[in-house]
């Protein structure tokens, strides 16, 4: 049988392979029982027994080969004419406990008839006549004990595997639930953005209708003025015609001219003109009132549109900050750890431990926590992440203020740290993957464009 040279047994700081241990035990037994001498092997055996009794030893508790070698040493070597010492019995109990057996599973029983002088002489004579050495039933018991322990370990291992599998299933279910909630939240945010965009580009009523009505009213007023002027000119022409007819007579005479008809006509014209001007003023007041109302409606609609545009810009900036925070987090700690941190924060929010500050996403808060972990090491937001109790009102306020003091993408915190310490020039960005770099550059560019557009 081939033996390996691995170190299997340790005593008093020395390591032995199983093969070396077996050789030492066999040599020590032979020297003591056959030759009655002491040599290096017997000294090693005495030292090993003393170390086992004082628990200054170590070996794999499942290594049956080492256990049997040590049992053989205690059984055949650690006795004087078949009588075992207290140290040998203590060593046997310690070996049983070490391998997970009951302390008295293997017992050393005095055997004066076997290991005495007469017993050894009897065994020697028996070998001449072909008699075999008596079988030790405790060796079979050792096999049974190791099999029982192995079966128990197998069952315990299976239980551990079942628990771990159940834990993985629960984690997978939780991960899917978080992803589903995140997907629904993204869909809802996209719907809100879509509605905001539709409201932003909604067609307004054309201004042509208002100006057309005003033109019609102005044309009506102009018509009334032209009609009054025409009537005045007609009256003046009729008086000229009467005078010209009279001047053509051969013998002109001076008569009293009856002006009652002309005066009455002029009075009628004057009255009609006053009525027309009154109507024109009334119509003009109506036009001005209409324009005032229309202008108020236009201003109100313009204010609503500006408010909608501002809300849309704020939403777009918040989304850009979220994307940039996530890509920066991927660069700092990797995508897997970034996702794990975001899931941890979301679970704390779902459990009611703390709330996200208004307008901030999970990714924004996760980036702030990572920056605090890098530059501060200890803060209220790190304590909140490790807490299992809901924050009080004061603690939540401190949580919100600390995240705000870190700033978008940690800019405020880095500026504060730069005034106190010289920051390292080592950049995790330079050592990150190319895809993460490209994604982060793109997100920073979009955030910068949105911020410049909002100014």
MIVEXSE-184178 format. One record per residue (C-alpha): chain; x, y, z. Coordinates in Angstrom, 3 decimals, always signed. Layout:
+----+----------+----------+----------+
! ch !        u !        v !        w !
+----+----------+----------+----------+
!  A !        X !        Y !        Z !
...
+----+----------+----------+----------+
//
This chain:
+----+----------+----------+----------+
! ch !        u !        v !        w !
+----+----------+----------+----------+
!  A !   +0.000 !   +0.000 !   +0.000 !
!  A !   +1.326 !   +3.422 !   -0.920 !
!  A !   +1.335 !   +6.137 !   +1.714 !
!  A !   +1.444 !   +9.861 !   +1.154 !
!  A !   +3.839 !  +12.252 !   +2.853 !
!  A !   +1.289 !  +14.791 !   +4.039 !
!  A !   +1.454 !  +15.959 !   +7.641 !
!  A !   -1.485 !  +14.318 !   +9.434 !
!  A !   -0.688 !  +14.451 !  +13.164 !
!  A !   +0.707 !  +17.284 !  +15.306 !
!  A !   +2.046 !  +17.051 !  +18.869 !
!  A !   +4.067 !  +19.583 !  +20.886 !
!  A !   +4.572 !  +21.712 !  +17.767 !
!  A !   +5.873 !  +18.798 !  +15.627 !
!  A !   +4.092 !  +17.388 !  +12.552 !
!  A !   +4.108 !  +13.718 !  +11.486 !
!  A !   +2.602 !  +11.962 !   +8.516 !
!  A !   +0.312 !   +8.992 !   +9.130 !
!  A !   +2.980 !   +6.687 !   +7.745 !
!  A !   +5.667 !   +8.079 !  +10.096 !
!  A !   +3.293 !   +7.763 !  +13.055 !
!  A !   +2.528 !   +4.118 !  +12.250 !
!  A !   +6.239 !   +3.326 !  +11.852 !
!  A !   +7.034 !   +4.975 !  +15.187 !
!  A !   +4.226 !   +3.074 !  +16.972 !
!  A !   +5.228 !   -0.309 !  +15.521 !
!  A !   +8.893 !   +0.245 !  +16.340 !
!  A !   +8.111 !   +1.385 !  +19.905 !
!  A !   +5.889 !   -1.653 !  +20.530 !
!  A !   +8.511 !   -4.003 !  +19.127 !
!  A !  +11.316 !   -2.504 !  +21.216 !
!  A !   +9.297 !   -2.595 !  +24.436 !
!  A !   +7.588 !   -5.995 !  +24.105 !
!  A !  +10.124 !   -8.024 !  +22.116 !
!  A !  +13.453 !   -6.496 !  +23.042 !
!  A !  +12.774 !   -4.711 !  +26.288 !
!  A !  +14.805 !   -1.748 !  +25.073 !
!  A !  +14.291 !   +1.996 !  +24.775 !
!  A !  +15.195 !   +3.974 !  +21.701 !
!  A !  +14.106 !   +7.063 !  +19.784 !
!  A !  +10.713 !   +5.497 !  +18.946 !
!  A !   +9.883 !   +4.736 !  +22.572 !
!  A !  +10.791 !   +8.271 !  +23.603 !
!  A !   +8.518 !   +9.636 !  +20.845 !
!  A !   +5.686 !   +7.336 !  +21.941 !
!  A !   +5.966 !   +8.491 !  +25.565 !
!  A !   +5.952 !  +12.128 !  +24.433 !
!  A !   +2.930 !  +11.593 !  +22.167 !
!  A !   +0.943 !   +9.909 !  +24.981 !
!  A !   +1.787 !  +12.760 !  +27.366 !
!  A !   +0.742 !  +15.393 !  +24.766 !
!  A !   -2.561 !  +13.614 !  +24.084 !
!  A !   -3.345 !  +13.421 !  +27.815 !
!  A !   -2.595 !  +17.158 !  +28.162 !
!  A !   -4.548 !  +17.965 !  +24.951 !
!  A !   -1.480 !  +19.339 !  +23.216 !
!  A !   -2.116 !  +17.625 !  +19.888 !
!  A !   -4.176 !  +17.974 !  +16.723 !
!  A !   -5.326 !  +15.920 !  +13.731 !
!  A !   -8.340 !  +15.686 !  +11.489 !
!  A !  -11.166 !  +14.227 !  +13.552 !
!  A !  -12.335 !  +12.213 !  +10.531 !
!  A !   -8.908 !  +10.592 !   +9.998 !
!  A !   -9.606 !   +7.016 !  +11.086 !
!  A !   -6.107 !   +5.870 !  +10.124 !
!  A !   -4.417 !   +8.208 !  +12.632 !
!  A !   -6.942 !   +7.284 !  +15.347 !
!  A !   -6.284 !   +3.551 !  +14.912 !
!  A !   -2.511 !   +4.077 !  +15.043 !
!  A !   -2.850 !   +6.060 !  +18.279 !
!  A !   -5.253 !   +3.472 !  +19.735 !
!  A !   -2.783 !   +0.701 !  +18.911 !
!  A !   -0.013 !   +2.660 !  +20.622 !
!  A !   -2.123 !   +3.096 !  +23.782 !
!  A !   -3.316 !   -0.505 !  +23.754 !
!  A !   -0.013 !   -2.302 !  +23.069 !
!  A !   +2.591 !   +0.164 !  +24.334 !
!  A !   +1.121 !   +2.249 !  +27.160 !
!  A !   +0.923 !   -0.589 !  +29.717 !
!  A !   +3.236 !   -2.318 !  +32.149 !
!  A !   +2.614 !   -6.051 !  +32.028 !
!  A !   -0.994 !   -5.427 !  +30.943 !
!  A !   -1.791 !   -2.678 !  +33.474 !
!  A !   -2.590 !   +0.757 !  +31.998 !
!  A !   -1.606 !   +4.004 !  +33.650 !
!  A !   -3.995 !   +6.854 !  +34.415 !
!  A !   -2.244 !   +8.923 !  +31.784 !
!  A !   -2.965 !   +6.288 !  +29.127 !
!  A !   -6.651 !   +6.102 !  +30.115 !
!  A !   -6.925 !   +9.923 !  +30.073 !
!  A !   -5.294 !   +9.975 !  +26.620 !
!  A !   -7.830 !   +7.400 !  +25.351 !
!  A !  -10.798 !   +9.448 !  +26.602 !
!  A !   -9.310 !  +12.613 !  +25.056 !
!  A !   -8.968 !  +10.871 !  +21.688 !
!  A !  -12.612 !   +9.762 !  +21.790 !
!  A !  -13.845 !  +13.270 !  +22.617 !
!  A !  -11.639 !  +14.776 !  +19.896 !
!  A !  -13.252 !  +12.561 !  +17.235 !
!  A !  -16.796 !  +13.255 !  +18.437 !
!  A !  -17.317 !   +9.962 !  +20.361 !
!  A !  -18.494 !   +9.485 !  +23.904 !
!  A !  -15.531 !   +9.684 !  +26.346 !
!  A !  -15.812 !   +6.000 !  +27.268 !
!  A !  -16.640 !   +4.682 !  +23.804 !
!  A !  -13.230 !   +2.934 !  +23.735 !
!  A !  -11.965 !   +1.719 !  +27.116 !
!  A !   -8.521 !   +0.397 !  +27.989 !
!  A !   -9.031 !   -2.716 !  +30.095 !
!  A !   -6.130 !   -4.258 !  +31.971 !
!  A !   -4.970 !   -7.490 !  +30.285 !
!  A !   -2.340 !   -9.087 !  +32.502 !
!  A !   -2.890 !  -12.440 !  +30.849 !
!  A !   -2.057 !  -11.104 !  +27.423 !
!  A !   +0.736 !   -8.645 !  +28.055 !
!  A !   +2.426 !  -10.382 !  +31.033 !
!  A !   +5.490 !  -12.491 !  +30.603 !
!  A !   +3.498 !  -15.702 !  +30.563 !
!  A !   +1.011 !  -14.228 !  +28.112 !
!  A !   +3.747 !  -13.149 !  +25.718 !
!  A !   +5.410 !  -16.586 !  +25.991 !
!  A !   +2.060 !  -18.251 !  +25.308 !
!  A !   +1.496 !  -16.111 !  +22.203 !
!  A !   +4.993 !  -16.934 !  +20.955 !
!  A !   +4.425 !  -20.698 !  +21.363 !
!  A !   +1.015 !  -20.351 !  +19.734 !
!  A !   +2.511 !  -18.754 !  +16.653 !
!  A !   +4.801 !  -21.790 !  +16.252 !
!  A !   +1.725 !  -23.972 !  +16.037 !
!  A !   -0.092 !  -21.589 !  +13.680 !
!  A !   -2.391 !  -19.958 !  +16.240 !
!  A !   -3.571 !  -16.423 !  +15.393 !
!  A !   -3.495 !  -13.477 !  +17.745 !
!  A !   -6.804 !  -12.836 !  +19.491 !
!  A !   -9.008 !  -10.360 !  +17.614 !
!  A !   -9.708 !   -7.015 !  +19.295 !
!  A !  -13.430 !   -6.357 !  +18.965 !
!  A !  -12.872 !   -2.687 !  +19.801 !
!  A !  -11.238 !   -2.222 !  +16.409 !
!  A !  -14.561 !   -3.172 !  +14.838 !
!  A !  -16.224 !   -0.731 !  +17.219 !
!  A !  -13.911 !   +2.011 !  +15.977 !
!  A !  -15.174 !   +1.424 !  +12.432 !
!  A !  -18.768 !   +1.585 !  +13.660 !
!  A !  -18.139 !   +4.816 !  +15.571 !
!  A !  -16.531 !   +6.521 !  +12.563 !
!  A !  -19.377 !   +5.356 !  +10.301 !
!  A !  -21.966 !   +6.715 !  +12.733 !
!  A !  -20.182 !  +10.074 !  +12.993 !
!  A !  -19.821 !  +10.235 !   +9.203 !
!  A !  -23.542 !   +9.579 !   +8.818 !
!  A !  -24.361 !  +12.284 !  +11.359 !
!  A !  -22.048 !  +14.725 !   +9.593 !
!  A !  -23.685 !  +13.857 !   +6.291 !
!  A !  -27.134 !  +14.544 !   +7.722 !
!  A !  -25.920 !  +17.788 !   +9.304 !
!  A !  -24.314 !  +18.792 !   +6.020 !
!  A !  -27.561 !  +18.041 !   +4.196 !
!  A !  -29.483 !  +20.139 !   +6.718 !
!  A !  -27.029 !  +22.999 !   +6.195 !
!  A !  -27.363 !  +22.636 !   +2.429 !
!  A !  -31.160 !  +22.654 !   +2.736 !
!  A !  -31.028 !  +25.778 !   +4.902 !
!  A !  -28.666 !  +27.486 !   +2.460 !
!  A !  -30.847 !  +26.475 !   -0.482 !
!  A !  -33.915 !  +27.858 !   +1.278 !
!  A !  -32.005 !  +31.039 !   +2.044 !
!  A !  -30.948 !  +31.354 !   -1.598 !
!  A !  -34.545 !  +30.826 !   -2.727 !
!  A !  -35.718 !  +33.510 !   -0.303 !
!  A !  -32.995 !  +35.893 !   -1.494 !
!  A !  -33.894 !  +35.177 !   -5.115 !
!  A !  -37.569 !  +35.826 !   -4.395 !
!  A !  -36.675 !  +39.063 !   -2.603 !
!  A !  -34.420 !  +40.102 !   -5.472 !
!  A !  -37.186 !  +39.447 !   -7.994 !
!  A !  -39.634 !  +41.395 !   -5.836 !
!  A !  -37.246 !  +44.346 !   -5.641 !
!  A !  -36.627 !  +44.198 !   -9.394 !
!  A !  -40.372 !  +44.060 !  -10.072 !
!  A !  -40.995 !  +47.069 !   -7.827 !
!  A !  -38.125 !  +48.893 !   -9.496 !
!  A !  -39.521 !  +48.042 !  -12.934 !
!  A !  -42.975 !  +49.300 !  -11.939 !
!  A !  -41.434 !  +52.465 !  -10.496 !
!  A !  -39.492 !  +53.073 !  -13.713 !
!  A !  -42.640 !  +52.525 !  -15.806 !
!  A !  -44.579 !  +54.947 !  -13.594 !
!  A !  -41.798 !  +57.540 !  -13.892 !
!  A !  -41.739 !  +57.103 !  -17.659 !
!  A !  -45.509 !  +57.595 !  -17.785 !
!  A !  -45.167 !  +60.790 !  -15.751 !
!  A !  -42.436 !  +62.054 !  -18.045 !
!  A !  -44.546 !  +61.205 !  -21.088 !
!  A !  -47.552 !  +63.080 !  -19.687 !
!  A !  -45.351 !  +66.062 !  -18.832 !
!  A !  -43.958 !  +66.093 !  -22.367 !
!  A !  -47.460 !  +65.880 !  -23.847 !
!  A !  -48.566 !  +68.810 !  -21.692 !
!  A !  -45.437 !  +70.680 !  -22.691 !
!  A !  -46.084 !  +70.406 !  -26.440 !
!  A !  -49.907 !  +70.661 !  -26.300 !
!  A !  -51.186 !  +72.950 !  -29.108 !
!  A !  -52.477 !  +76.318 !  -27.990 !
!  A !  -55.411 !  +78.141 !  -29.514 !
!  A !  -54.284 !  +80.222 !  -32.475 !
!  A !  -54.099 !  +83.951 !  -31.847 !
!  A !  -55.507 !  +84.587 !  -35.293 !
!  A !  -59.076 !  +84.239 !  -33.993 !
!  A !  -58.690 !  +87.058 !  -31.488 !
!  A !  -57.146 !  +89.415 !  -34.014 !
!  A !  -59.844 !  +88.514 !  -36.531 !
!  A !  -62.576 !  +89.467 !  -34.081 !
!  A !  -60.802 !  +92.693 !  -33.251 !
!  A !  -60.449 !  +93.492 !  -36.980 !
!  A !  -64.173 !  +92.895 !  -37.500 !
!  A !  -65.072 !  +95.229 !  -34.639 !
!  A !  -62.647 !  +97.883 !  -35.954 !
!  A !  -64.114 !  +97.558 !  -39.455 !
!  A !  -67.620 !  +98.039 !  -38.048 !
!  A !  -66.557 ! +101.199 !  -36.220 !
!  A !  -64.833 ! +102.539 !  -39.358 !
!  A !  -67.994 ! +101.837 !  -41.379 !
!  A !  -70.134 ! +103.807 !  -38.971 !
!  A !  -67.740 ! +106.780 !  -39.175 !
!  A !  -67.659 ! +106.670 !  -42.993 !
!  A !  -71.479 ! +106.501 !  -43.173 !
!  A !  -71.863 ! +109.577 !  -40.933 !
!  A !  -69.333 ! +111.531 !  -43.008 !
!  A !  -71.125 ! +110.633 !  -46.242 !
!  A !  -74.443 ! +111.822 !  -44.865 !
!  A !  -72.896 ! +115.179 !  -43.857 !
!  A !  -71.376 ! +115.697 !  -47.325 !
!  A !  -74.726 ! +114.892 !  -48.996 !
!  A !  -76.526 ! +117.543 !  -46.941 !
!  A !  -73.946 ! +120.183 !  -47.870 !
!  A !  -74.207 ! +119.303 !  -51.600 !
!  A !  -78.022 ! +119.607 !  -51.599 !
!  A !  -77.851 ! +123.161 !  -50.197 !
!  A !  -75.346 ! +124.065 !  -52.947 !
!  A !  -77.665 ! +122.695 !  -55.600 !
!  A !  -80.588 ! +124.839 !  -54.436 !
!  A !  -78.422 ! +127.968 !  -54.500 !
!  A !  -77.143 ! +127.220 !  -57.998 !
!  A !  -80.673 ! +126.807 !  -59.336 !
!  A !  -81.652 ! +130.121 !  -57.932 !
!  A !  -78.636 ! +131.885 !  -59.422 !
!  A !  -79.662 ! +130.833 !  -62.924 !
!  A !  -82.847 ! +132.942 !  -62.817 !
!  A !  -82.782 ! +136.013 !  -65.012 !
!  A !  -84.210 ! +138.272 !  -62.380 !
!  A !  -82.885 ! +137.217 !  -59.093 !
!  A !  -84.988 ! +138.049 !  -56.095 !
!  A !  -84.233 ! +137.706 !  -52.355 !
!  A !  -86.749 ! +135.354 !  -50.747 !
!  A !  -86.948 ! +133.997 !  -47.212 !
!  A !  -85.544 ! +130.475 !  -47.524 !
!  A !  -87.421 ! +127.757 !  -45.615 !
!  A !  -84.653 ! +125.933 !  -43.746 !
!  A !  -86.903 ! +123.841 !  -41.580 !
!  A !  -86.339 ! +120.701 !  -43.637 !
!  A !  -82.585 ! +121.190 !  -43.819 !
!  A !  -82.276 ! +121.922 !  -40.114 !
!  A !  -84.381 ! +118.917 !  -39.264 !
!  A !  -82.227 ! +116.743 !  -41.510 !
!  A !  -79.027 ! +118.067 !  -39.963 !
!  A !  -80.413 ! +117.515 !  -36.500 !
!  A !  -81.241 ! +113.967 !  -37.426 !
!  A !  -77.743 ! +113.470 !  -38.798 !
!  A !  -76.193 ! +114.948 !  -35.661 !
!  A !  -78.326 ! +112.696 !  -33.471 !
!  A !  -77.433 ! +109.676 !  -35.535 !
!  A !  -73.736 ! +110.580 !  -35.304 !
!  A !  -73.909 ! +110.916 !  -31.496 !
!  A !  -75.690 ! +107.557 !  -31.300 !
!  A !  -73.096 ! +106.056 !  -33.615 !
!  A !  -70.231 ! +107.407 !  -31.516 !
!  A !  -71.894 ! +106.055 !  -28.369 !
!  A !  -72.177 ! +102.656 !  -30.016 !
!  A !  -68.558 ! +102.891 !  -31.138 !
!  A !  -67.459 ! +103.660 !  -27.556 !
!  A !  -69.513 ! +100.747 !  -26.252 !
!  A !  -67.999 !  +98.431 !  -28.840 !
!  A !  -64.505 !  +99.706 !  -28.032 !
!  A !  -65.068 !  +99.060 !  -24.328 !
!  A !  -66.140 !  +95.531 !  -25.218 !
!  A !  -62.984 !  +95.061 !  -27.273 !
!  A !  -60.757 !  +96.325 !  -24.463 !
!  A !  -62.533 !  +94.112 !  -21.905 !
!  A !  -62.120 !  +91.129 !  -24.206 !
!  A !  -58.443 !  +91.858 !  -24.714 !
!  A !  -57.933 !  +92.234 !  -20.939 !
!  A !  -59.633 !  +88.887 !  -20.262 !
!  A !  -57.733 !  +87.211 !  -23.110 !
!  A !  -54.417 !  +88.579 !  -21.826 !
!  A !  -55.176 !  +87.300 !  -18.303 !
!  A !  -55.984 !  +83.850 !  -19.690 !
!  A !  -52.790 !  +83.917 !  -21.757 !
!  A !  -50.701 !  +84.851 !  -18.708 !
!  A !  -52.336 !  +82.125 !  -16.645 !
!  A !  -51.707 !  +79.546 !  -19.352 !
!  A !  -48.144 !  +80.775 !  -19.751 !
!  A !  -47.567 !  +80.397 !  -15.987 !
!  A !  -48.949 !  +76.846 !  -16.090 !
!  A !  -46.727 !  +76.035 !  -19.064 !
!  A !  -43.669 !  +77.471 !  -17.313 !
!  A !  -44.514 !  +75.458 !  -14.203 !
!  A !  -44.864 !  +72.302 !  -16.300 !
!  A !  -41.568 !  +73.006 !  -18.057 !
!  A !  -39.831 !  +73.605 !  -14.720 !
!  A !  -41.277 !  +70.351 !  -13.308 !
!  A !  -40.151 !  +68.450 !  -16.401 !
!  A !  -36.650 !  +69.952 !  -16.180 !
!  A !  -36.437 !  +69.052 !  -12.479 !
!  A !  -37.547 !  +65.494 !  -13.214 !
!  A !  -35.026 !  +65.181 !  -16.044 !
!  A !  -32.210 !  +66.440 !  -13.790 !
!  A !  -33.193 !  +64.022 !  -11.006 !
!  A !  -33.073 !  +61.129 !  -13.476 !
!  A !  -29.708 !  +62.294 !  -14.803 !
!  A !  -28.328 !  +62.477 !  -11.234 !
!  A !  -29.652 !  +58.954 !  -10.592 !
!  A !  -27.954 !  +57.558 !  -13.704 !
!  A !  -24.682 !  +59.354 !  -12.957 !
!  A !  -24.747 !  +58.210 !   -9.310 !
!  A !  -25.265 !  +54.599 !  -10.354 !
!  A !  -22.516 !  +54.624 !  -12.985 !
!  A !  -20.145 !  +56.324 !  -10.488 !
!  A !  -21.038 !  +53.670 !   -7.909 !
!  A !  -20.272 !  +50.939 !  -10.482 !
!  A !  -16.841 !  +52.483 !  -11.038 !
!  A !  -16.151 !  +52.751 !   -7.285 !
!  A !  -17.169 !  +49.279 !   -6.040 !
!  A !  -18.247 !  +47.264 !   -9.086 !
!  A !  -21.704 !  +46.483 !  -10.451 !
!  A !  -22.450 !  +43.538 !   -8.128 !
!  A !  -21.570 !  +45.369 !   -4.917 !
!  A !  -23.370 !  +48.480 !   -6.181 !
!  A !  -26.558 !  +46.475 !   -6.793 !
!  A !  -26.224 !  +44.823 !   -3.367 !
!  A !  -25.867 !  +48.241 !   -1.669 !
!  A !  -28.918 !  +49.620 !   -3.529 !
!  A !  -30.972 !  +46.536 !   -2.610 !
!  A !  -29.901 !  +46.894 !   +1.037 !
!  A !  -31.022 !  +50.541 !   +1.113 !
!  A !  -34.331 !  +49.682 !   -0.569 !
!  A !  -34.960 !  +46.934 !   +1.998 !
!  A !  -34.290 !  +49.421 !   +4.831 !
!  A !  -36.759 !  +51.867 !   +3.256 !
!  A !  -39.367 !  +49.105 !   +2.804 !
!  A !  -38.860 !  +48.055 !   +6.431 !
!  A !  -39.408 !  +51.646 !   +7.586 !
!  A !  -35.909 !  +52.080 !   +9.084 !
!  A !  -35.437 !  +55.411 !   +7.285 !
!  A !  -36.953 !  +57.412 !   +4.418 !
!  A !  -35.347 !  +58.674 !   +1.253 !
!  A !  -34.938 !  +62.473 !   +1.209 !
!  A !  -37.423 !  +64.299 !   -1.033 !
!  A !  -36.489 !  +64.099 !   -4.692 !
!  A !  -33.658 !  +61.603 !   -4.141 !
!  A !  -33.457 !  +58.096 !   -5.539 !
!  A !  -31.982 !  +54.947 !   -4.000 !
!  A !  -28.935 !  +55.277 !   -6.274 !
!  A !  -28.320 !  +58.883 !   -5.187 !
!  A !  -28.442 !  +57.884 !   -1.486 !
!  A !  -26.279 !  +54.788 !   -2.145 !
!  A !  -23.564 !  +56.932 !   -3.758 !
!  A !  -23.639 !  +59.369 !   -0.817 !
!  A !  -23.288 !  +56.484 !   +1.658 !
!  A !  -20.324 !  +55.056 !   -0.283 !
!  A !  -18.624 !  +58.481 !   -0.378 !
!  A !  -19.159 !  +58.838 !   +3.387 !
!  A !  -17.666 !  +55.385 !   +3.880 !
!  A !  -14.575 !  +56.349 !   +1.856 !
!  A !  -13.901 !  +59.860 !   +3.196 !
!  A !  -15.521 !  +59.866 !   +6.669 !
!  A !  -15.580 !  +56.264 !   +7.870 !
!  A !  -18.309 !  +57.016 !  +10.404 !
!  A !  -21.470 !  +59.102 !  +10.021 !
!  A !  -25.184 !  +59.185 !  +10.820 !
!  A !  -26.078 !  +57.734 !   +7.412 !
!  A !  -23.725 !  +54.758 !   +7.911 !
!  A !  -25.257 !  +54.177 !  +11.369 !
!  A !  -28.735 !  +54.306 !   +9.819 !
!  A !  -27.738 !  +51.724 !   +7.196 !
!  A !  -26.611 !  +49.329 !   +9.955 !
!  A !  -29.604 !  +50.039 !  +12.219 !
!  A !  -32.558 !  +47.695 !  +12.718 !
!  A !  -34.715 !  +50.287 !  +14.473 !
!  A !  -36.681 !  +53.074 !  +12.717 !
!  A !  -35.075 !  +56.521 !  +12.948 !
!  A !  -36.674 !  +59.175 !  +15.107 !
!  A !  -37.784 !  +62.488 !  +13.637 !
!  A !  -34.533 !  +64.175 !  +14.712 !
!  A !  -32.420 !  +61.285 !  +13.393 !
!  A !  -34.273 !  +61.365 !  +10.057 !
!  A !  -33.672 !  +65.136 !   +9.807 !
!  A !  -29.968 !  +64.617 !  +10.522 !
!  A !  -29.953 !  +61.805 !   +7.920 !
!  A !  -31.427 !  +64.119 !   +5.245 !
!  A !  -29.112 !  +67.035 !   +6.109 !
!  A !  -25.982 !  +64.859 !   +6.023 !
!  A !  -26.818 !  +63.464 !   +2.573 !
!  A !  -27.495 !  +67.002 !   +1.323 !
!  A !  -24.124 !  +68.122 !   +2.736 !
!  A !  -22.359 !  +65.444 !   +0.667 !
!  A !  -23.819 !  +66.885 !   -2.538 !
!  A !  -24.559 !  +65.409 !   -5.964 !
!  A !  -21.825 !  +62.880 !   -6.827 !
!  A !  -20.055 !  +63.762 !   -3.547 !
!  A !  -18.772 !  +67.149 !   -4.805 !
!  A !  -19.389 !  +69.052 !   -1.545 !
!  A !  -17.771 !  +66.356 !   +0.606 !
!  A !  -14.704 !  +66.165 !   -1.630 !
!  A !  -14.270 !  +69.950 !   -1.478 !
!  A !  -14.395 !  +69.844 !   +2.333 !
!  A !  -11.910 !  +66.999 !   +2.478 !
!  A !   -9.585 !  +68.796 !   +0.045 !
!  A !   -9.342 !  +71.755 !   +2.439 !
!  A !   -8.337 !  +69.468 !   +5.325 !
!  A !   -6.267 !  +66.734 !   +3.709 !
!  A !   -4.292 !  +66.149 !   +0.560 !
!  A !   -6.402 !  +63.737 !   -1.457 !
!  A !   -4.836 !  +60.742 !   -3.160 !
!  A !   -4.207 !  +60.997 !   -6.907 !
!  A !   -5.068 !  +57.307 !   -7.306 !
!  A !   -8.205 !  +57.110 !   -9.440 !
!  A !  -10.474 !  +54.095 !   -9.416 !
!  A !  -11.897 !  +55.395 !  -12.641 !
!  A !   -8.606 !  +54.734 !  -14.483 !
!  A !   -8.574 !  +51.124 !  -13.264 !
!  A !  -12.242 !  +50.390 !  -14.014 !
!  A !  -13.645 !  +48.551 !  -17.026 !
!  A !  -13.944 !  +50.361 !  -20.331 !
!  A !  -17.710 !  +49.843 !  -20.520 !
!  A !  -18.168 !  +51.392 !  -17.064 !
!  A !  -16.026 !  +54.378 !  -18.091 !
!  A !  -18.060 !  +54.982 !  -21.271 !
!  A !  -21.378 !  +54.725 !  -19.387 !
!  A !  -20.192 !  +57.142 !  -16.681 !
!  A !  -18.899 !  +59.693 !  -19.213 !
!  A !  -22.224 !  +59.576 !  -21.062 !
!  A !  -24.237 !  +60.081 !  -17.853 !
!  A !  -22.026 !  +62.993 !  -16.726 !
!  A !  -22.407 !  +64.651 !  -20.128 !
!  A !  -26.200 !  +64.380 !  -20.004 !
!  A !  -26.258 !  +65.764 !  -16.440 !
!  A !  -24.099 !  +68.715 !  -17.464 !
!  A !  -26.350 !  +69.496 !  -20.454 !
!  A !  -29.502 !  +69.423 !  -18.312 !
!  A !  -27.876 !  +71.582 !  -15.593 !
!  A !  -26.714 !  +74.192 !  -18.142 !
!  A !  -30.155 !  +74.234 !  -19.782 !
!  A !  -31.835 !  +74.869 !  -16.423 !
!  A !  -29.697 !  +77.957 !  -15.684 !
+----+----------+----------+----------+
//
